């Protein structure tokens, strides 16, 4: 085979390999971008996690407030029952 043709053939296969490599690199980059976008903006994202932590904290504070209110009301209720001995059945 002519050396020039052999060199031309190797350049063709080399360019095909480069095209395949670049295509694969672009595909992997797109998949990674979609994954990162989903992590930051998806339904299981970091912002949703932080919002849920804030909501959990607010609900915990509300539960504590209602527990204190409940204990105060129970104390008042039992004091009222204790004042009226006829209320025992």
N, C-alpha and C positions, 0 to 999 in steps of 0.2 A: 504494500500500500504506500502511496505517496506520503512523505512526511508532512506535507502541507495539509493534506486531507485528514491525516490523523490528528494534527494539531487543531484543525477546525472542528472535528468531531468531539474532541475533548472539551473544547470551549463551549460547544452546544450542551453537552451533558453537565458541564459546570454551571452554565446559566440556568438550566432547568433545576438543578439542585438549589441554586440561590433563590429562584422563584418559589420553590416548595418550602424552603426554609423561611423566607419572608412571609409567605402565606400562613404558615404554622405559627410564626411569631405574632402576626396580626390577630389570628384567631385566639391564641392564648391571652393576648392583651385585652381583647374584647371580653372574653370570659371573666378575666380578673376585674375589669371595670364594672361589669354587671354585678359581680359578687360584692365589690366594695360599695357600689351604689345601693345594693340591697341592705348591706350592713348599716349604712348611714340613714337611708330613707325608706326602708321597707317596713313591713308589719312587725318584724322582730328587730328593729333597729335600736341603736344606742339612745336616740332621743326618746323613743317609747319607753325604754328601760328607765331613764332618768325621770320621765313623767310618772311612771308607775311607782317609783321610789318616793317621789314627793306626795303622791296620792296616798300611799301607805302610811307615810308619816302623818299626814293630815287626818286620816281615819283613826290612827292610833291615838292622836290627841283628842279627837272627838269621843272615842270610846272611854278614855280616862275621865273626860268631863262628865259623860253620862253615868259612869260608875260612881263618881263623887255625888252627883245629883241624886242618884238612886239611893245611896246610903243615907243621905240627908233626909230624903223623903221617908225611908223606912224608919229612921230614928223618930221622926215626927209622928209617923203612924203608930209605932209602938208606944210612944209617950201618950198619945191620945187614947189608945186602948187601955193603958194603965190608969188613966184618970177616971174611966167609966167602968166600974167593976161589973155592971150588969151586961156589958158587951160580951162577956165570956159565955159560951154556950156549951 
